[in-house]
Amino acid sequence: MKKRQVVVKKTSSSRGSSARVRYGECQKNHAANIGGYAVDGCREFMAGGEEGTNAAVSCAACGCHRSFHRREVNEVVREGSATSDHV
């Protein structure tokens, strides 16, 4: 059984919110050079190596670059961190 590794990238901003980035199914068109449309069916990005290495942006399941996978951004706003001006 192969171990699955899903990449979830966290980014934070100074406004009290953070975004979680997840990479979903592969959308690479393997038949583009012959004028067709065919995807390989890779359902989820799995990093091919440790974070910080070149292999981390290559999918272990289908071998393509992370940019071919659908990017899902979920923004999370932390409660109580918003600033308001009272006059």
Residue pairs with C-beta under 8 A, 6 or more apart in sequence:
4 44
4 46
5 46
5 47
5 60
6 22
6 44
6 45
6 46
6 47
7 22
7 23
7 45
7 46
7 47
7 51
7 56
7 66
8 20
8 21
8 22
9 20
9 21
9 22
10 18
10 19
10 20
10 21
11 18
11 19
11 21
12 18
12 19
13 19
15 81
15 82
16 77
16 78
16 81
16 82
16 83
17 75
17 76
17 77
17 78
17 81
18 75
18 76
18 78
19 73
19 74
19 75
19 76
20 73
20 74
20 75
20 76
21 71
21 72
21 73
22 71
22 72
22 74
23 44
23 45
23 66
23 69
23 70
23 71
23 72
24 43
24 44
24 45
24 69
24 70
24 71
24 72
25 39
25 42
25 43
25 44
25 69
25 70
26 39
26 40
26 41
26 42
26 43
26 45
26 59
26 61
26 62
26 64
26 68
26 69
27 39
27 68
27 69
27 70
28 39
28 40
28 62
28 64
28 68
29 37
29 38
29 39
30 38
30 39
30 40
31 37
31 38
40 62
42 59
42 61
42 62
42 64
42 69
44 61
44 69
45 59
45 61
45 66
45 69
46 59
46 60
46 61
47 55
47 56
47 57
47 58
47 59
47 60
47 66
48 55
48 56
48 58
48 59
48 60
49 55
49 56
49 58
50 56
57 65
57 66
57 67
58 64
58 65
58 66
59 65
59 66
59 68
59 69
